[in-house]
Amino acid sequence: MIFITLGTQKEPFTRLLDYVEEANTHEKIIAQVGHTNYQSNKMEVLNFVSNEQLTSYIKKADIVITHGGTGSVLTALKNNKKVIACARLKKFGEHVDDHQKELVELFDKKGHLIELDEKTSLDKILANIKNFKPKPYSSNTNTFIKHIISEIES
């Protein structure tokens, strides 16, 4: 099963859904689309789901296709999923800036996920994803917290 999450931004993100709609896949696809109005015969489209439902869908999925939101990307990676991420871009009116592009490019470069954009083919990514071994993501949150506590105590 492929699970898609577009997060909760108010700007529509039909470009990512169009990539999936055009792909030659027969996998079951569930898409959480938030504020994006989208009709599909290929995907089960859900507007919003609870955090518990989101995590459940991610855990059940073989592949997670997500926008470049930090929370969505990290949730999928922390659940050891193969992640395909597509950044929302300002030039398409999908976000207010291009910070998602920076995150997606960095995580792709580090081997945590595969970037999907207008220069790549979702069909090729899906054909090769079985061989993709994502580099495990480890958070440095605990190190950061220890540093803050140390600074406060000094």
VMD Tcl script that builds the backbone (N, CA, C; Angstrom):
set m [mol new atoms 462]
animate dup $m
set s [atomselect $m all]
$s set {name element resname resid chain x y z} {
  {N N MET 1 A 0.844 -1.175 0.000}
  {CA C MET 1 A 0.000 0.000 0.000}
  {C C MET 1 A 0.888 1.236 0.000}
  {N N ILE 2 A 0.468 2.245 -0.738}
  {CA C ILE 2 A 1.147 3.540 -0.766}
  {C C ILE 2 A 0.273 4.521 -0.003}
  {N N PHE 3 A 0.890 5.228 0.925}
  {CA C PHE 3 A 0.180 6.273 1.648}
  {C C PHE 3 A 0.782 7.615 1.269}
  {N N ILE 4 A -0.085 8.559 0.946}
  {CA C ILE 4 A 0.321 9.906 0.577}
  {C C ILE 4 A -0.179 10.860 1.651}
  {N N THR 5 A 0.685 11.787 2.067}
  {CA C THR 5 A 0.237 12.838 2.972}
  {C C THR 5 A 0.702 14.193 2.464}
  {N N LEU 6 A -0.250 15.115 2.391}
  {CA C LEU 6 A 0.041 16.475 1.962}
  {C C LEU 6 A 0.068 17.446 3.136}
  {N N GLY 7 A -0.136 16.939 4.347}
  {CA C GLY 7 A -0.111 17.811 5.511}
  {C C GLY 7 A -1.362 18.659 5.604}
  {N N THR 8 A -1.221 19.810 6.266}
  {CA C THR 8 A -2.390 20.640 6.558}
  {C C THR 8 A -2.267 22.081 6.047}
  {N N GLN 9 A -1.246 22.368 5.225}
  {CA C GLN 9 A -1.122 23.723 4.691}
  {C C GLN 9 A -2.370 24.093 3.906}
  {N N LYS 10 A -2.693 25.376 3.944}
  {CA C LYS 10 A -3.905 25.839 3.251}
  {C C LYS 10 A -3.737 25.899 1.741}
  {N N GLU 11 A -2.490 26.022 1.274}
  {CA C GLU 11 A -2.267 26.083 -0.171}
  {C C GLU 11 A -2.477 24.695 -0.788}
  {N N PRO 12 A -3.134 24.630 -1.953}
  {CA C PRO 12 A -3.340 23.335 -2.605}
  {C C PRO 12 A -2.021 22.762 -3.133}
  {N N PHE 13 A -1.972 21.445 -3.227}
  {CA C PHE 13 A -0.768 20.769 -3.728}
  {C C PHE 13 A -1.168 19.678 -4.712}
  {N N THR 14 A -1.856 20.091 -5.763}
  {CA C THR 14 A -2.334 19.131 -6.759}
  {C C THR 14 A -1.189 18.540 -7.581}
  {N N ARG 15 A -0.067 19.257 -7.694}
  {CA C ARG 15 A 1.053 18.771 -8.515}
  {C C ARG 15 A 1.504 17.381 -8.063}
  {N N LEU 16 A 1.657 17.175 -6.771}
  {CA C LEU 16 A 2.078 15.865 -6.278}
  {C C LEU 16 A 1.028 14.799 -6.603}
  {N N LEU 17 A -0.225 15.121 -6.401}
  {CA C LEU 17 A -1.286 14.156 -6.694}
  {C C LEU 17 A -1.360 13.851 -8.186}
  {N N ASP 18 A -1.099 14.853 -9.024}
  {CA C ASP 18 A -1.067 14.622 -10.474}
  {C C ASP 18 A 0.055 13.658 -10.847}
  {N N TYR 19 A 1.235 13.789 -10.206}
  {CA C TYR 19 A 2.333 12.842 -10.465}
  {C C TYR 19 A 1.874 11.414 -10.180}
  {N N VAL 20 A 1.159 11.231 -9.079}
  {CA C VAL 20 A 0.680 9.894 -8.690}
  {C C VAL 20 A -0.402 9.429 -9.661}
  {N N GLU 21 A -1.302 10.320 -10.004}
  {CA C GLU 21 A -2.403 9.983 -10.920}
  {C C GLU 21 A -1.855 9.512 -12.273}
  {N N GLU 22 A -0.760 10.125 -12.728}
  {CA C GLU 22 A -0.164 9.794 -14.022}
  {C C GLU 22 A 0.746 8.571 -13.971}
  {N N ALA 23 A 1.110 8.135 -12.776}
  {CA C ALA 23 A 2.029 7.004 -12.634}
  {C C ALA 23 A 1.335 5.694 -13.009}
  {N N ASN 24 A 2.138 4.764 -13.491}
  {CA C ASN 24 A 1.634 3.462 -13.901}
  {C C ASN 24 A 1.788 2.481 -12.734}
  {N N THR 25 A 0.947 2.644 -11.739}
  {CA C THR 25 A 0.992 1.746 -10.587}
  {C C THR 25 A -0.407 1.217 -10.295}
  {N N HIS 26 A -0.450 -0.002 -9.817}
  {CA C HIS 26 A -1.722 -0.631 -9.475}
  {C C HIS 26 A -1.806 -0.925 -7.984}
  {N N GLU 27 A -0.907 -0.307 -7.223}
  {CA C GLU 27 A -0.919 -0.437 -5.766}
  {C C GLU 27 A -2.165 0.238 -5.199}
  {N N LYS 28 A -2.597 -0.233 -4.041}
  {CA C LYS 28 A -3.645 0.484 -3.318}
  {C C LYS 28 A -3.010 1.779 -2.831}
  {N N ILE 29 A -3.723 2.909 -3.023}
  {CA C ILE 29 A -3.202 4.211 -2.640}
  {C C ILE 29 A -4.241 4.943 -1.794}
  {N N ILE 30 A -3.801 5.384 -0.630}
  {CA C ILE 30 A -4.634 6.219 0.241}
  {C C ILE 30 A -3.936 7.561 0.345}
  {N N ALA 31 A -4.684 8.650 0.109}
  {CA C ALA 31 A -4.096 9.987 0.114}
  {C C ALA 31 A -4.803 10.895 1.104}
  {N N GLN 32 A -4.032 11.441 2.045}
  {CA C GLN 32 A -4.527 12.471 2.957}
  {C C GLN 32 A -4.161 13.791 2.295}
  {N N VAL 33 A -5.180 14.547 1.839}
  {CA C VAL 33 A -4.930 15.707 0.995}
  {C C VAL 33 A -5.153 17.055 1.670}
  {N N GLY 34 A -5.630 17.077 2.898}
  {CA C GLY 34 A -5.821 18.337 3.602}
  {C C GLY 34 A -6.759 19.266 2.859}
  {N N HIS 35 A -6.279 20.483 2.588}
  {CA C HIS 35 A -7.088 21.515 1.931}
  {C C HIS 35 A -7.092 21.397 0.410}
  {N N THR 36 A -6.382 20.419 -0.148}
  {CA C THR 36 A -6.328 20.266 -1.600}
  {C C THR 36 A -7.580 19.540 -2.082}
  {N N ASN 37 A -8.340 20.196 -2.933}
  {CA C ASN 37 A -9.552 19.597 -3.498}
  {C C ASN 37 A -9.133 18.713 -4.668}
  {N N TYR 38 A -9.362 17.397 -4.569}
  {CA C TYR 38 A -8.883 16.490 -5.612}
  {C C TYR 38 A -9.820 15.296 -5.747}
  {N N GLN 39 A -10.126 14.950 -6.975}
  {CA C GLN 39 A -10.945 13.783 -7.287}
  {C C GLN 39 A -10.070 12.748 -7.982}
  {N N SER 40 A -10.230 11.483 -7.623}
  {CA C SER 40 A -9.404 10.444 -8.236}
  {C C SER 40 A -10.137 9.117 -8.261}
  {N N ASN 41 A -9.930 8.377 -9.338}
  {CA C ASN 41 A -10.403 6.999 -9.407}
  {C C ASN 41 A -9.300 6.031 -8.983}
  {N N LYS 42 A -8.081 6.539 -8.843}
  {CA C LYS 42 A -6.918 5.719 -8.515}
  {C C LYS 42 A -6.630 5.681 -7.015}
  {N N MET 43 A -6.982 6.760 -6.323}
  {CA C MET 43 A -6.643 6.909 -4.909}
  {C C MET 43 A -7.895 7.049 -4.060}
  {N N GLU 44 A -7.811 6.539 -2.839}
  {CA C GLU 44 A -8.824 6.847 -1.843}
  {C C GLU 44 A -8.404 8.174 -1.225}
  {N N VAL 45 A -9.219 9.201 -1.404}
  {CA C VAL 45 A -8.860 10.553 -0.986}
  {C C VAL 45 A -9.546 10.899 0.332}
  {N N LEU 46 A -8.729 11.295 1.319}
  {CA C LEU 46 A -9.211 11.722 2.631}
  {C C LEU 46 A -8.722 13.143 2.866}
  {N N ASN 47 A -9.586 14.014 3.351}
  {CA C ASN 47 A -9.143 15.393 3.591}
  {C C ASN 47 A -8.206 15.462 4.804}
  {N N PHE 48 A -8.725 15.184 5.965}
  {CA C PHE 48 A -7.927 15.248 7.182}
  {C C PHE 48 A -8.111 13.965 7.983}
  {N N VAL 49 A -7.067 13.565 8.697}
  {CA C VAL 49 A -7.137 12.409 9.592}
  {C C VAL 49 A -6.492 12.807 10.911}
  {N N SER 50 A -6.826 12.096 11.971}
  {CA C SER 50 A -6.214 12.367 13.269}
  {C C SER 50 A -4.744 11.932 13.246}
  {N N ASN 51 A -3.977 12.386 14.216}
  {CA C ASN 51 A -2.575 11.962 14.312}
  {C C ASN 51 A -2.468 10.454 14.444}
  {N N GLU 52 A -3.383 9.858 15.191}
  {CA C GLU 52 A -3.371 8.407 15.363}
  {C C GLU 52 A -3.639 7.694 14.039}
  {N N GLN 53 A -4.604 8.193 13.272}
  {CA C GLN 53 A -4.901 7.599 11.970}
  {C C GLN 53 A -3.726 7.779 11.012}
  {N N LEU 54 A -3.120 8.959 11.030}
  {CA C LEU 54 A -1.967 9.230 10.172}
  {C C LEU 54 A -0.852 8.234 10.463}
  {N N THR 55 A -0.534 8.059 11.735}
  {CA C THR 55 A 0.519 7.114 12.122}
  {C C THR 55 A 0.151 5.697 11.738}
  {N N SER 56 A -1.107 5.336 11.878}
  {CA C SER 56 A -1.564 3.998 11.500}
  {C C SER 56 A -1.393 3.755 10.007}
  {N N TYR 57 A -1.789 4.720 9.187}
  {CA C TYR 57 A -1.614 4.587 7.736}
  {C C TYR 57 A -0.138 4.468 7.371}
  {N N ILE 58 A 0.698 5.273 8.003}
  {CA C ILE 58 A 2.140 5.225 7.725}
  {C C ILE 58 A 2.694 3.854 8.094}
  {N N LYS 59 A 2.321 3.328 9.236}
  {CA C LYS 59 A 2.824 2.017 9.676}
  {C C LYS 59 A 2.389 0.904 8.729}
  {N N LYS 60 A 1.189 1.010 8.161}
  {CA C LYS 60 A 0.677 -0.020 7.254}
  {C C LYS 60 A 1.266 0.091 5.845}
  {N N ALA 61 A 1.764 1.259 5.498}
  {CA C ALA 61 A 2.232 1.511 4.128}
  {C C ALA 61 A 3.566 0.845 3.847}
  {N N ASP 62 A 3.738 0.422 2.601}
  {CA C ASP 62 A 5.042 -0.036 2.118}
  {C C ASP 62 A 5.887 1.161 1.706}
  {N N ILE 63 A 5.219 2.173 1.149}
  {CA C ILE 63 A 5.866 3.388 0.664}
  {C C ILE 63 A 5.044 4.573 1.142}
  {N N VAL 64 A 5.733 5.627 1.583}
  {CA C VAL 64 A 5.067 6.876 1.937}
  {C C VAL 64 A 5.530 7.939 0.948}
  {N N ILE 65 A 4.558 8.576 0.310}
  {CA C ILE 65 A 4.843 9.707 -0.564}
  {C C ILE 65 A 4.318 10.933 0.172}
  {N N THR 66 A 5.186 11.906 0.376}
  {CA C THR 66 A 4.822 13.036 1.209}
  {C C THR 66 A 5.284 14.360 0.628}
  {N N HIS 67 A 4.635 15.419 1.081}
  {CA C HIS 67 A 5.144 16.759 0.811}
  {C C HIS 67 A 6.409 16.913 1.659}
  {N N GLY 68 A 7.108 18.015 1.536}
  {CA C GLY 68 A 8.369 18.187 2.241}
  {C C GLY 68 A 8.256 18.766 3.625}
  {N N GLY 69 A 7.107 18.609 4.257}
  {CA C GLY 69 A 6.929 19.101 5.623}
  {C C GLY 69 A 7.761 18.281 6.599}
  {N N THR 70 A 8.439 18.958 7.501}
  {CA C THR 70 A 9.329 18.292 8.448}
  {C C THR 70 A 8.611 17.199 9.228}
  {N N GLY 71 A 7.448 17.497 9.773}
  {CA C GLY 71 A 6.717 16.522 10.578}
  {C C GLY 71 A 6.342 15.285 9.788}
  {N N SER 72 A 5.866 15.479 8.579}
  {CA C SER 72 A 5.463 14.342 7.743}
  {C C SER 72 A 6.660 13.489 7.349}
  {N N VAL 73 A 7.743 14.140 6.938}
  {CA C VAL 73 A 8.945 13.409 6.543}
  {C C VAL 73 A 9.503 12.631 7.727}
  {N N LEU 74 A 9.673 13.295 8.876}
  {CA C LEU 74 A 10.279 12.629 10.037}
  {C C LEU 74 A 9.401 11.507 10.579}
  {N N THR 75 A 8.094 11.674 10.564}
  {CA C THR 75 A 7.210 10.609 11.039}
  {C C THR 75 A 7.382 9.359 10.185}
  {N N ALA 76 A 7.447 9.533 8.878}
  {CA C ALA 76 A 7.637 8.378 7.992}
  {C C ALA 76 A 9.014 7.741 8.212}
  {N N LEU 77 A 10.053 8.563 8.312}
  {CA C LEU 77 A 11.405 8.024 8.511}
  {C C LEU 77 A 11.542 7.318 9.854}
  {N N LYS 78 A 10.958 7.884 10.898}
  {CA C LYS 78 A 11.032 7.261 12.229}
  {C C LYS 78 A 10.293 5.929 12.267}
  {N N ASN 79 A 9.381 5.717 11.320}
  {CA C ASN 79 A 8.673 4.437 11.215}
  {C C ASN 79 A 9.324 3.528 10.179}
  {N N ASN 80 A 10.564 3.861 9.810}
  {CA C ASN 80 A 11.385 3.033 8.914}
  {C C ASN 80 A 10.730 2.754 7.566}
  {N N LYS 81 A 10.094 3.764 7.007}
  {CA C LYS 81 A 9.440 3.610 5.711}
  {C C LYS 81 A 10.328 4.109 4.580}
  {N N LYS 82 A 10.101 3.561 3.406}
  {CA C LYS 82 A 10.718 4.094 2.193}
  {C C LYS 82 A 9.903 5.331 1.838}
  {N N VAL 83 A 10.592 6.460 1.762}
  {CA C VAL 83 A 9.910 7.739 1.608}
  {C C VAL 83 A 10.285 8.386 0.273}
  {N N ILE 84 A 9.249 8.841 -0.414}
  {CA C ILE 84 A 9.401 9.669 -1.606}
  {C C ILE 84 A 8.832 11.025 -1.207}
  {N N ALA 85 A 9.642 12.080 -1.335}
  {CA C ALA 85 A 9.191 13.397 -0.894}
  {C C ALA 85 A 9.239 14.399 -2.039}
  {N N CYS 86 A 8.195 15.207 -2.103}
  {CA C CYS 86 A 8.078 16.251 -3.126}
  {C C CYS 86 A 7.828 17.574 -2.394}
  {N N ALA 87 A 8.718 18.520 -2.596}
  {CA C ALA 87 A 8.608 19.806 -1.910}
  {C C ALA 87 A 7.511 20.678 -2.511}
  {N N ARG 88 A 6.761 21.315 -1.639}
  {CA C ARG 88 A 5.848 22.369 -2.065}
  {C C ARG 88 A 6.715 23.570 -2.452}
  {N N LEU 89 A 6.396 24.206 -3.568}
  {CA C LEU 89 A 7.219 25.312 -4.055}
  {C C LEU 89 A 6.430 26.617 -4.159}
  {N N LYS 90 A 7.109 27.694 -3.843}
  {CA C LYS 90 A 6.503 29.025 -3.912}
  {C C LYS 90 A 6.075 29.357 -5.346}
  {N N LYS 91 A 6.913 29.002 -6.342}
  {CA C LYS 91 A 6.615 29.385 -7.727}
  {C C LYS 91 A 5.305 28.794 -8.242}
  {N N PHE 92 A 4.833 27.717 -7.616}
  {CA C PHE 92 A 3.562 27.103 -8.013}
  {C C PHE 92 A 2.418 27.484 -7.066}
  {N N GLY 93 A 2.702 28.382 -6.117}
  {CA C GLY 93 A 1.682 28.796 -5.152}
  {C C GLY 93 A 1.354 27.724 -4.126}
  {N N GLU 94 A 2.300 26.804 -3.903}
  {CA C GLU 94 A 2.059 25.685 -2.987}
  {C C GLU 94 A 2.503 25.974 -1.553}
  {N N HIS 95 A 3.306 27.037 -1.394}
  {CA C HIS 95 A 3.791 27.433 -0.073}
  {C C HIS 95 A 4.283 28.868 -0.150}
  {N N VAL 96 A 4.596 29.453 0.991}
  {CA C VAL 96 A 5.020 30.849 1.032}
  {C C VAL 96 A 6.502 31.022 0.692}
  {N N ASP 97 A 7.272 29.948 0.788}
  {CA C ASP 97 A 8.694 29.983 0.447}
  {C C ASP 97 A 9.132 28.576 0.032}
  {N N ASP 98 A 10.438 28.388 -0.153}
  {CA C ASP 98 A 10.941 27.097 -0.636}
  {C C ASP 98 A 11.728 26.314 0.413}
  {N N HIS 99 A 11.387 26.492 1.691}
  {CA C HIS 99 A 12.126 25.756 2.733}
  {C C HIS 99 A 11.957 24.246 2.602}
  {N N GLN 100 A 10.836 23.782 2.067}
  {CA C GLN 100 A 10.650 22.334 1.902}
  {C C GLN 100 A 11.646 21.773 0.890}
  {N N LYS 101 A 11.969 22.535 -0.124}
  {CA C LYS 101 A 12.940 22.095 -1.139}
  {C C LYS 101 A 14.295 21.852 -0.483}
  {N N GLU 102 A 14.696 22.751 0.405}
  {CA C GLU 102 A 15.973 22.603 1.104}
  {C C GLU 102 A 15.990 21.324 1.933}
  {N N LEU 103 A 14.911 21.064 2.655}
  {CA C LEU 103 A 14.827 19.865 3.499}
  {C C LEU 103 A 14.862 18.595 2.651}
  {N N VAL 104 A 14.052 18.560 1.607}
  {CA C VAL 104 A 13.970 17.365 0.761}
  {C C VAL 104 A 15.310 17.095 0.072}
  {N N GLU 105 A 15.940 18.123 -0.458}
  {CA C GLU 105 A 17.241 17.941 -1.114}
  {C C GLU 105 A 18.287 17.411 -0.137}
  {N N LEU 106 A 18.318 17.951 1.078}
  {CA C LEU 106 A 19.284 17.508 2.079}
  {C C LEU 106 A 19.053 16.050 2.468}
  {N N PHE 107 A 17.811 15.675 2.728}
  {CA C PHE 107 A 17.507 14.299 3.134}
  {C C PHE 107 A 17.736 13.316 1.988}
  {N N ASP 108 A 17.505 13.760 0.752}
  {CA C ASP 108 A 17.806 12.930 -0.406}
  {C C ASP 108 A 19.328 12.723 -0.511}
  {N N LYS 109 A 20.062 13.798 -0.387}
  {CA C LYS 109 A 21.527 13.738 -0.483}
  {C C LYS 109 A 22.117 12.828 0.593}
  {N N LYS 110 A 21.509 12.830 1.782}
  {CA C LYS 110 A 21.998 11.997 2.884}
  {C C LYS 110 A 21.504 10.548 2.789}
  {N N GLY 111 A 20.639 10.263 1.794}
  {CA C GLY 111 A 20.185 8.892 1.579}
  {C C GLY 111 A 19.013 8.443 2.429}
  {N N HIS 112 A 18.292 9.394 3.036}
  {CA C HIS 112 A 17.145 9.033 3.876}
  {C C HIS 112 A 15.870 8.818 3.065}
  {N N LEU 113 A 15.778 9.493 1.907}
  {CA C LEU 113 A 14.561 9.432 1.099}
  {C C LEU 113 A 14.916 9.680 -0.363}
  {N N ILE 114 A 13.905 9.600 -1.210}
  {CA C ILE 114 A 14.079 9.886 -2.636}
  {C C ILE 114 A 13.252 11.117 -2.974}
  {N N GLU 115 A 13.904 12.079 -3.623}
  {CA C GLU 115 A 13.211 13.304 -4.012}
  {C C GLU 115 A 12.430 13.099 -5.310}
  {N N LEU 116 A 11.225 13.625 -5.323}
  {CA C LEU 116 A 10.381 13.656 -6.512}
  {C C LEU 116 A 10.168 15.120 -6.876}
  {N N ASP 117 A 10.453 15.474 -8.114}
  {CA C ASP 117 A 10.193 16.831 -8.582}
  {C C ASP 117 A 9.865 16.788 -10.068}
  {N N GLU 118 A 9.780 17.956 -10.669}
  {CA C GLU 118 A 9.383 18.023 -12.080}
  {C C GLU 118 A 10.426 17.429 -13.018}
  {N N LYS 119 A 11.643 17.163 -12.521}
  {CA C LYS 119 A 12.703 16.582 -13.358}
  {C C LYS 119 A 12.808 15.068 -13.208}
  {N N THR 120 A 12.065 14.502 -12.277}
  {CA C THR 120 A 12.161 13.061 -12.034}
  {C C THR 120 A 10.866 12.366 -12.446}
  {N N SER 121 A 10.949 11.064 -12.596}
  {CA C SER 121 A 9.793 10.266 -12.998}
  {C C SER 121 A 9.351 9.383 -11.835}
  {N N LEU 122 A 8.110 9.542 -11.416}
  {CA C LEU 122 A 7.598 8.700 -10.340}
  {C C LEU 122 A 7.600 7.234 -10.763}
  {N N ASP 123 A 7.312 6.962 -12.023}
  {CA C ASP 123 A 7.353 5.575 -12.496}
  {C C ASP 123 A 8.744 4.964 -12.298}
  {N N LYS 124 A 9.796 5.707 -12.632}
  {CA C LYS 124 A 11.163 5.202 -12.445}
  {C C LYS 124 A 11.482 5.016 -10.965}
  {N N ILE 125 A 11.059 5.969 -10.150}
  {CA C ILE 125 A 11.305 5.850 -8.710}
  {C C ILE 125 A 10.610 4.610 -8.166}
  {N N LEU 126 A 9.355 4.417 -8.519}
  {CA C LEU 126 A 8.602 3.253 -8.020}
  {C C LEU 126 A 9.198 1.940 -8.526}
  {N N ALA 127 A 9.719 1.947 -9.747}
  {CA C ALA 127 A 10.337 0.735 -10.305}
  {C C ALA 127 A 11.623 0.372 -9.566}
  {N N ASN 128 A 12.316 1.380 -9.043}
  {CA C ASN 128 A 13.606 1.140 -8.388}
  {C C ASN 128 A 13.553 1.161 -6.864}
  {N N ILE 129 A 12.410 1.498 -6.293}
  {CA C ILE 129 A 12.361 1.689 -4.848}
  {C C ILE 129 A 12.551 0.387 -4.060}
  {N N LYS 130 A 12.260 -0.742 -4.693}
  {CA C LYS 130 A 12.465 -2.022 -3.999}
  {C C LYS 130 A 13.930 -2.205 -3.617}
  {N N ASN 131 A 14.829 -1.661 -4.421}
  {CA C ASN 131 A 16.263 -1.766 -4.153}
  {C C ASN 131 A 16.802 -0.636 -3.284}
  {N N PHE 132 A 15.968 0.357 -2.980}
  {CA C PHE 132 A 16.403 1.496 -2.177}
  {C C PHE 132 A 16.486 1.098 -0.711}
  {N N LYS 133 A 17.638 1.282 -0.129}
  {CA C LYS 133 A 17.854 1.009 1.294}
  {C C LYS 133 A 18.074 2.355 1.980}
  {N N PRO 134 A 17.015 2.929 2.552}
  {CA C PRO 134 A 17.182 4.252 3.157}
  {C C PRO 134 A 18.143 4.222 4.341}
  {N N LYS 135 A 18.971 5.249 4.403}
  {CA C LYS 135 A 19.857 5.402 5.546}
  {C C LYS 135 A 18.987 5.740 6.747}
  {N N PRO 136 A 19.146 5.017 7.851}
  {CA C PRO 136 A 18.306 5.295 9.032}
  {C C PRO 136 A 18.486 6.736 9.508}
  {N N TYR 137 A 17.393 7.347 9.902}
  {CA C TYR 137 A 17.424 8.704 10.422}
  {C C TYR 137 A 17.514 8.629 11.942}
  {N N SER 138 A 18.445 9.367 12.503}
  {CA C SER 138 A 18.507 9.464 13.961}
  {C C SER 138 A 18.475 10.931 14.337}
  {N N SER 139 A 17.615 11.233 15.265}
  {CA C SER 139 A 17.416 12.601 15.715}
  {C C SER 139 A 18.530 12.998 16.677}
  {N N ASN 140 A 18.892 14.264 16.665}
  {CA C ASN 140 A 19.854 14.751 17.644}
  {C C ASN 140 A 19.145 15.536 18.736}
  {N N THR 141 A 17.860 15.279 18.929}
  {CA C THR 141 A 17.060 15.996 19.921}
  {C C THR 141 A 17.650 15.862 21.319}
  {N N ASN 142 A 18.033 14.640 21.706}
  {CA C ASN 142 A 18.569 14.447 23.058}
  {C C ASN 142 A 19.854 15.233 23.259}
  {N N THR 143 A 20.722 15.264 22.274}
  {CA C THR 143 A 21.959 16.042 22.365}
  {C C THR 143 A 21.626 17.526 22.494}
  {N N PHE 144 A 20.666 17.985 21.734}
  {CA C PHE 144 A 20.248 19.383 21.771}
  {C C PHE 144 A 19.692 19.736 23.154}
  {N N ILE 145 A 18.856 18.871 23.700}
  {CA C ILE 145 A 18.268 19.109 25.025}
  {C C ILE 145 A 19.368 19.162 26.088}
  {N N LYS 146 A 20.316 18.228 26.029}
  {CA C LYS 146 A 21.428 18.237 26.989}
  {C C LYS 146 A 22.214 19.536 26.895}
  {N N HIS 147 A 22.425 20.031 25.691}
  {CA C HIS 147 A 23.141 21.286 25.486}
  {C C HIS 147 A 22.373 22.452 26.112}
  {N N ILE 148 A 21.070 22.492 25.902}
  {CA C ILE 148 A 20.254 23.571 26.474}
  {C C ILE 148 A 20.297 23.520 27.998}
  {N N ILE 149 A 20.149 22.313 28.556}
  {CA C ILE 149 A 20.199 22.173 30.027}
  {C C ILE 149 A 21.552 22.626 30.547}
  {N N SER 150 A 22.621 22.251 29.875}
  {CA C SER 150 A 23.956 22.657 30.273}
  {C C SER 150 A 24.109 24.182 30.246}
  {N N GLU 151 A 23.568 24.810 29.210}
  {CA C GLU 151 A 23.645 26.269 29.107}
  {C C GLU 151 A 22.840 26.941 30.219}
  {N N ILE 152 A 21.668 26.397 30.523}
  {CA C ILE 152 A 20.819 26.970 31.564}
  {C C ILE 152 A 21.487 26.845 32.929}
  {N N GLU 153 A 22.103 25.691 33.178}
  {CA C GLU 153 A 22.730 25.442 34.472}
  {C C GLU 153 A 24.026 26.233 34.653}
  {N N SER 154 A 24.644 26.661 33.574}
  {CA C SER 154 A 25.940 27.368 33.732}
  {C C SER 154 A 25.798 28.850 33.925}
}
mol reanalyze $m
mol bondsrecalc $m
mol representation Tube
mol addrep $m
